[in-house]
Amino acid sequence: MSAEKEKDKHEEHAAAPKKKGKGMLIGIIAAVVIAVGAGGFFFLKGKSGAKAEGGHSTEEAASQGGGQEASNKNSGSIFNLEPFIVNLLDNSGTRYLKLTINLELTSNTSSEELTAQTPQIRDSLIILLSSKGYSDIGTVEGKYQMRDEIVARVNQFLHKGKVKTAYFTEFVIQ
């Protein structure tokens, strides 16, 4: 029986380091997760601080008809549309798309023309975006196709100038 007791004691001692190893591994993983979270927080906080210093507030943009213009030295100006939040057309449940679009204008396009047409443009884009399903826009090709459709829709409302391209500055599907 003493051989059996020694075997049990040996098994207990062998099992104890494994438990300590698992606890140590969990502790390391927790520390890494906390470090990454803190780094992400400070990174995003720094970006939003820089935006607040140099950018315009959402209220200012809304008072300008839902968009604002920014200068771009290499080409025409950039017109920023307010973010869109729409339900996606999906059978798998309720999915939402939050999309912020910046429009690059040709040099002869005035932001005043876009500002005057903003309600019609937003209405048309909301109809377009809400007609899309996740399978339509979940791929890179789908995003490029949707970008082309957005440019075509906006250009329907412009008479003097045109939009060159659309930039997605925020694209979140939930």
N, C-alpha and C positions, 0 to 999 in steps of 0.2 A: 503494500500500500504506500510505502514511503516513496517509491519510484513514481507512483501515480500522482502523489501530492506535489512532487518536484516538477513533474510535467505540467500540472495545472498552474503552478507558480510561474513557470517559464512562459506559458501561454499568456498569462496575465501581464507579465512584463513586456512581452512582445506586442501585445495589443495596446498598451499604454502609449508608446511612442507614436503609433499610427493616429490615435486620437489627438495628440498634441500637434501632429503634422497637419491634420485637417483644420484644426483651430487656427494654426499659424497661416495656412493658405487662405482661409476666409478673412482673416485680419488683413493680409496683404491685399487681397482683392478689394476689401472695403476701403482701404487707404487709397488705392489707385482710383476708385470710383469717386471718392471725395475730392481728390486732387484734380481730376479731370473736370468735375463739376465746378469747382472753384475757379479753375483756369478759364472755363467757358463763360462763367458769370462775369469775370473781370474783362475778358475779351469783348463780350457783347456790351458791357457797361461802357467801355472805352469808345466803342463805335457809336453808341447812342449819344454820348457826350459830344463827340465831334460833330454829329449830325445836328444836335441842338444848337451848337455854336454857329455853324455855317449855313444851315438850312432854314427853311421856313416852317412854321407850325402848320398843323393840319387845319386849324381854324382859318389861317390866312389863305391857304389853298382853297378851302371851301368858299370863302368870300370872293374868290376869283373865278367862280364858276366850276369848281371841281377839278381844276388843273392848274398847273403853274409851269412857267417856262424857265429853262436854264440855258445858259450859253454854252456852246460847244465850238471850240476854235477850228476844228478840222472840217466841220460841215455845217449844216443848218442847225437850228436850235432844237432843244429837247423840250417837249411838252409832257409834264407829269400828270397822269390821271390819278384820281383818288382810287384807293383799293376797291376791288370787287370781291364780294363774298356771295357765292351762289351755291345752290344745291346741284349736285351732279345727277345726271340721268342714269341711275343704276338700279338694277333689280336686287342686288345683294344687300341692300340696306341704305341708310341715309349716309351719303358722303358729301362733304363740302369742299369747295375750292376757294381759296383766298389768293387773289392774283393782283399784283400791282404792275401797271404797264407804263412805260415811258415811250413816247412816240418821237422818233427823229424826223424832223421836218426838212423839206427842201429849202434852199435859201430864199425862194420867193413865197414861201408860205408864212402867213402871219399868225401869231398866236391868238390874235383877236378873232380871227375866223373860227379857229378851233373853240375858243371860249364861248362864242355865240352859239355854236352847234353842240356844246357839251351834253345837254340833256338828251338830244337825239342820238348822239354817239354812245353815251352810256346805256341807253335803252337797247340799242342794237347789239351792243357787246354783251349785255346781260342775257339777252335772248340767245345769242350764239353760245356763250359759255355754259348756260344751263341746259343746252341741248346736247352737251358732250357727256360721255360716260368715262369712267376711269380707264377703260380699255382704249378709248380714243386718244387720251392725253397722257397716259402713263408711260409712254415711250418717248425717246428723243425725237423720233420721226413725227410722232403725234404732236409734240410741242411745236416743231417747225411748221407743220401744216396749219396748226391753230394760229401761229404768228402771222402766216400769210393771209389767212382768212380775216384776222383782225385788221391788218393793213388795208385789205380790199374793202372791208365794211366802212372803215373810217374815211377812206378816199371817196366813197360815194357821197359823203356830206360836204366835201370840199370843192370849191369852184375855182379858186385862184391858184392854189398850190396843191401839194401832195405830201403824203407821209412816205418817207423812204422805208423805214422799218419800225418794228416794235421791239422793245426790250422788256423782258420779264425781270423785274427787280425783286419780286417776291412771288413765290409759287409754292403754295402749301395745299396738300390734299389730305383731308382727314376723314 
